[in-house]
Amino acid sequence: MDVYRGFGVIAVCLLSLVLGGYAGGEEVVLDAGTWEAVVPLRQELFSVAVGLQIAGVPQADPQDNASLMKCLAEVASPVLRVPGGDSMNTWNWDTGGQDGKDRPGLGVSWWQALARRGGSVPLWGINVSAPPDVTERFARRLRDSGDRGDCFEFGNELYYDRWGIGIEQYLAKAQAHAAILRKYFPHCKLGVPLASYPQWATRKEGRFALREPAELSPWIRALARAGFYDAVVLHLYTTPWDLGFLGKYTKDEVAHWGWTKADRSVVDAVFGLARRVAPGQRVWVTEWAFNASQYLQEGKGYPAERRWQVHQTMLAVLHDARFLLNTAAGDNPVEIMTTWTLVDQPAVALWKQSSGPTIRAALFCLLRRTREGNDGVRRFTAAGAPVWQGPAGTAFAQLAGPAVDVFAFSRGGRRTAVLVLNPLGIPVQIAAHLVPSPAGAQALTGDSLLPGWGEADNPLPKDWAPPYRYENLTVTGAGVTVPPCSLTLIRGTGL
């Protein structure tokens, strides 16, 4: 059987599920179920991309901004992608800026100082269209100054036509830069841009599906056959393109869609295709997020969406946690994931000039407390949990998954922490035998998944920062009750 049709089997299995609903008001207790096998914990999945937006902070040097530096230190990104984004494709390491634009002089030491603040390994961006001698001087500077040259990324989303570079031209350019970097850093790892979500997935008969082999672009097919690199790079944004005008959908439908799109079946299928297309290669996901930024930009063909804002909400946080943890606990070749982005893009930033750390920063700080000191992660499949499915009329209408997720972290085979993702509008009780003992618990929560939904007087997107809070919970012999719309960390206190 053609391996590319493997997702069809997944789809058939999903369609055979009993797509039960949830009757509001009923008590939800997670007690029975099955723990999956422990997966070695890849710390590098919990990482962040910087992007050139950081050059716009008011201070002459971001290190002078105490709030931003505190955010970097608290997130402690294992890998930090620099400079990241489209700026990579016009970046000049001689000048520390983009060719043809004002040159801010953000050299190697400037970016390295950011990485050191959080104890991060830099993932350096390489402009493959620059003369190779620019990369040679950059590599020599890195080596001679004792800076790290572990990982390099060769261009950003160059598979899109707007960059005007064909696959054969890219291969010739990239291999020249690769040879230089290998000379200075023989053990470095090199990543090449393979695909974004639209290149992998499509809608067929109203359902989510992976593309057939013939539908994959010549860029993907040719690059997958090349052997000069170590990892293929994917960008996997969840965006509401499926929904069009959000006002057509209820608050619950949008919540179900956002939750379902990070379901393990979708995550596993996408990374399964990457494994089949480029067998034996590592995978880096250098941009990903719940990103509704197309609704925040003029000229995108959408009506004003202030009243339907979905970014920086508990839905976005729970989606991000679900996508990240389903990747971490899955069988896939992902080695590095850097979420987009650290500074100032309204839909996805971890820190904004107008408000400081966002709810996404709170998420990554919570994840840091969860992962540190641990070496394993696994999923819990609950019996009898409520089931959610995507809304009618979208590609995810036929996909269903549990409306509460549980993941455990461990050290040396011993469970040290449990994360509970609860998108329901009611509390959920987690039985005592599922969590460490003795344990303490803290929930990151908001008043709802989508606060302010449908309100015409919502703030402008750049000022949009719905309130969130931490709640300390009590763990008893009966377990712990996690609040509605929350991400809850239950951590052993006796370890």
N, C-alpha and C positions, 0 to 999 in steps of 0.2 A: 504494500500500500504506500502511495506517495506520502512521505513524512509531512509534507506541507498540508496535507488534509487532516492531520492529527487534530487540529482545532475543531474540525467538524464533529469528531467523536466527543470532544468536550461539550460542544454546543448541544448535541443530542442528549448527553447526560444531564445537562443543566435543564433542558426542557422537560425532562422526565421527573424533575423534582416536584414535590407537592408545594406549590407556591402559596403557602398559607399566609393570611393576613394577621394583623395584630389588633385585638380589641382593646382600645384605650381603657385605662383604669384597672386592668387586671395586674396582679402582682407578678413580677418576673423574678424567679429564683434560678440562679445557675448553680447546679449541684452535680448532676450526672454528665458524663461525657468522656472524651478520649484525648489524652495528650499525644501529640505527634512526636516523632523522633527529634532529638536535640540537634540543632544545626550550629556549627562553630560560628561564634559571633564575629562578624566583620566590622570592626570599629569604623573603618573608612566610609561605610555607608551613611554615617551620621554627620555629613560634612556640608560645607556652605561654599557658594561662589561669591566673589566680591563684586566684580563689575566696575566699570569706570564711573558709575554714579558717585562713588566714594570721593572722587576728586572734586565734587561740588560742595562738600561740607564747608561751612563758613570759615573755619580755621584754616590757616595756611597748611597745617599738617594735621591729618586725622588724629594723630597721637596726642594732640592738644585738646581733643574733645573727650572729656572724662566719661561722659555717658556712653559714647560709642565704644571706647576702649573697654569699659566695664562689660558691655554686651559681648564683645569679642572674647574676653577672658572667661565669662560665664558660660558661653556656648561651647568653648574649647573644641572648635571644629578639628577633627583629626587631619583633614586635608583642607586646604584653602585654595580655590581656583582663582588665579590672577593672570591678566586683568579680567578675563572672561567676557562673554557676550560678543556682539558684533565688532566691538572695538578691536578684538584680536585680529581681525582680517585686514586692518590698516595700521597695525601697531608697529612702532619702530623702537627697538630696544636701545638704539644709539641715542635717541632723543628722549625716551620715556614718554612718548605721546603718539597720537595718530598722525600719519602723514597728511599734509594738506589742512590741518587744523591747528588751533592754538596748542602750543606744546607746554604742558604743565610740568614737564621734567620729573616724571614719576619713574625713577630708575629702579634698578634691582634692589638696592638697599631699602628704598621706600616701601616696596611691596613685601620684602622680607621682614621688615619691622612689624607689619601687620600680622604676618603669619606667626611670628614669635610671641605676639601678645596672647594668642590662644594656644600656643604650643603646637602649631599646625605644620604639616609638610606642604610646601607650595606645589601646586599643579600649574606649571608655567605655560602660558599661551604663546604659540609660535605663529607668526604671519608667514605662511609658506610662499606668498608672492613677493616678499622682501628678498633682496639679494642674499645669497647664502653667506656672504662675508659679514652681514649684520648678525646673523645667528652665530657665526664663529666668534665675533667679538663678545657677544652676550655670553656664550658658553665659557669663554676664557675668563671673563670677569667673574662669573659664578664660581668657577673652580679656584681661581687665584685668591678670591676673598673668603673662601671656605664656606660659601653658601651652598645650600642643598640643591642638587640637580637630580632628584629621584624620578619625577614624572613631568612629561611634556605633552601638550595637546596641539595638534596640527590643524588649526583653523576652526571656525565656528559656522556650522550649518552651510557649508560650501556646496552641498548637494542641491540647494535651491538655485533656480536659474538667475535670480537677481544678482548673483555674484559673478556671473559670466565666466566661469571656469569649468572646463570639461574634465571628465575623469582621467583621460590620458595626460592632459596638462597637469592635473593635480598630482598624479602619480610621479611624474618626472620631477616636479618641484619638491614634493614632500620627501622623496627618497634622497635628494641632495641635502636637505636639512637634516634628515635622519642620520646620514653618514657623519656629519659634523658633530652632532650631539653624541653619537656613539664613541667618537674619538676622545671626547673630553669626559664622558660619563658612560663607560662601557656597560654598566649594569642598569642604566636608566630604563624606564618604561615609556613607550610612545603610544599615544592614542590618536585615532583618525576618525573624522566625522562620518558616520555611516547612515543614520536616518533619524527622523523625528516621527512622532506618533502617526501622522497622516500617511507616511510611506509604508507603515506596517499594516494598519487596520483600515477597514472600510465598513460600509453598511450594505448588507445584502438581505433583501426582502425584509427590511425594517429591523434587522438584527446585527449585532456586533459580529464581525468576522475578521480573521486575518487574511491578508491578500494572498492570491495564488502565486506560484513561482513566476508565471509569465507577466504578472502585474508589477513585480519588483523592478526598480529602475536599473538601467545599465550601470549607474554609479554604484549601487549596492552590489550588483553581481561582480563587477570588475574589482572593486575594493576588497570584497570578501576573498578573492583569489590571491591577492597580493600578500607578501610575507615579510615586509620590512618593519612592521609595527607589532605592538604587543596587545593592544586593546581596541575594540571598536567603540565609538562614542554614540550614545543615543540621547535624545531630548524627548521627554515624556510628560508634556503638560496635560492636565485635565482642565479643559475649558468648556464653557456652556454652548459651544457651537451647535451641539445636537438640539439645544432647546430654542435657539433663535431668540425671539422676544420673550424675556422671562415672565412678562405679565400674562402670558397665555397659560402659565402653570401655577398651581397652588404652591404654597410654601412647603407642604409635605412632599409634593412631587419633585420639587427641586432638591429637597433634602435626600430623598430616596435615590435620585439620579446620582448626586455627588458621592453618596456612600457606596452605591453599587459599582461605580466606575473604578473604585480601588479594591474591588473584590479579588480574592486570591485567584479565582479562575481567570480573570482578565490579566492580572499581573503575571501569573504562571504562563499563560498562553503567549504573551508578548515576549517574555524572556526565553521561552521555549523556541520561538521562531528565530530569535537572535542566535541562539545556540546552533540551530540547524543551518542557518545561512552562513555563519562564520564559525564552523566547528573548531574547537580547541582554542579560540580566542577569548581573552578576558573581555568583559563589558564594563564600560564606564558610562554612568548617566550623569552628565555634567550640568544639565539643567532639568529641573522638574519642580512642579508645584501645582496647587489648585489655583489656576490663574484666570481671572475674569477680566484681564486688562483690556481686552478688545472692547468691552463695554464702557471703558473709561477714556477712550480715545476718539476724537473726531475723525470723520472720513472712513469709518469702518462699516457704514451702512446700517447701523443700529440706531433706534430712537434713544433719546435721553433715558438713562437707566438709573438715575439717582435713587429712585424709590425701590429698585430691585437689587440693591448691592448685595453681593454674596462673599466678597473677599474680606479677609481679616475677621472672620466670624468663627464660631465654634464648628460650623460645618466644614470650613476650610481646614481648621486644625485637625478635626477628626479624619477627614479625607487624607491629609498629609501623613498623619500617624498610621492610618491603615495601609496606605501605599508603601510607606517605608518599612513597617513591621512585616507586612506580607512578603516584601522582597527579602528582608533579613532572615525570615524563618523559612524561606522557600529553597528549592533545589534549583539554583541558577548560577551562571558564571559572573554575576555582578561583583566587581572588586571595589569600585569607588562610586559614590553618589554624592554630588554637590548640589544642594537645592539652590534655586535662584530666588532671591538674591539678598545680599546683606543690607544694602542701603537704598532707601527712598523711592523705589517703585511702589505705588500705592497698593497694588493688589497682592504683592508677595514679599515686601521688604520685612526684614527682621528688625530694622531700626529706621526711624524716620526723623528728619530734622524737626518736624512740627510736634512730635509726641514722644520721641525716644524709643525704647524697646516696644515692639508690638506683641500681639498674642502669639505670633509665630516664633518670636524669640523666647517667649515663655515655654512654648512647646519644646524647643531644642534644649533649653535649660533643664526641663523635666526629663527629657530623654538622656541627657548627660548623666544625671543622677541615677538613672535606671541602668545604663550600660557600663559605667565605670567599674572596674574591678571584676567584671564578669567575662566568661568565655563561651557561653552558649545561649541560644534562644530557641523557643519552640512555641507552636500554636496549640490552643485548646479548642477542640470541636465539641460544642455543647449539645446535649440532647434536649430537644423540646424548646429551644430558644425561638423567639419571634423571628419571622423572616420578612425581609424587605426586598422589593424588586424595583427596577427602573420604571419610570412613568411611560404610559402608552404614547406611541408616536415617536419614540427615540430608538436609537440603535441598541439600547440596553433594556428595552421593555421586557424581554424574555429572560433576562438574567436575574437571578435571585441569590440572596445570601443572608446569613444570620445578622440580625439587627444589633447584636452586641458581640464584640470580639474580645478575646482574652489571650495574652501572650505572657510567657514566663521567661525570665532570665536566670541563668545559673552560673555557678563557679565550682569547678571540680565535680560536676554532677549534682551539686546540691542547689536546690531552688533558693534564690536570694531575693527575687522581686517578681511581682506580677503587675502587668499593665492591663487595665480594663477600659475599653472604648465603648462608651454608652451614648449613642445618638438619640435614644428614646427620650420622650418628655416626662418620664416617670423614673423613680429610683429603681435600681436593680440590686438584688442581694446576691453576694458571692459567698458560697459556702466556705467554711473554715478550712476544709481539707485541700482547697485549691490554692491557698495562700501560705506564705511562710509563717512560722510561729516561733516566738512572739513577733509581732509586726506592728508597724505604724503605717498610716495611710494619708495621702494628700491628693485632693482632686483639683484639677484645673477646669473651671466651669464658667458658664455664662447663663443668662436668664433663658436663652433659647438658642436653637441652632442658627436662626437667621433674625437677629434683633432688628427692629425697624423695618421689617419687610412691608413694602407697599406704601410707606409714608413719603409723601411728596416733599417734606421739608428735611429729608436726610441731608447731612453735611456733604460738601463737595468730596469727591473721591480722595483728594490729597489729604483731607482732614479726617477721613473716616477711620475711627479707631473705637469700635464698640467696646464697652467695658467688659472686663473679665476679672476673675478673682480666684484665689486659692482657698480651699476649705480643708481643714484638718479633720480627719474622720476617726472614729473609734472602731478598733478591731476587737471582737469578742469571741467567745467560744462558739457563737453561732455564725461567725464570719464577719463580713463588713457590707454595709449598704452604701453603694456609690450613688451620687446625686444624678439628676437628669442632665442630659447634654454635657457630658463630662469626659475627661481623660484622667483616670485615677491611677496613681502609683501606690502599690502596697508593697512595702519593703521590710524585710526581716530586720529586727532590731537586736537580735542576739548573736549576730554573725561577726 
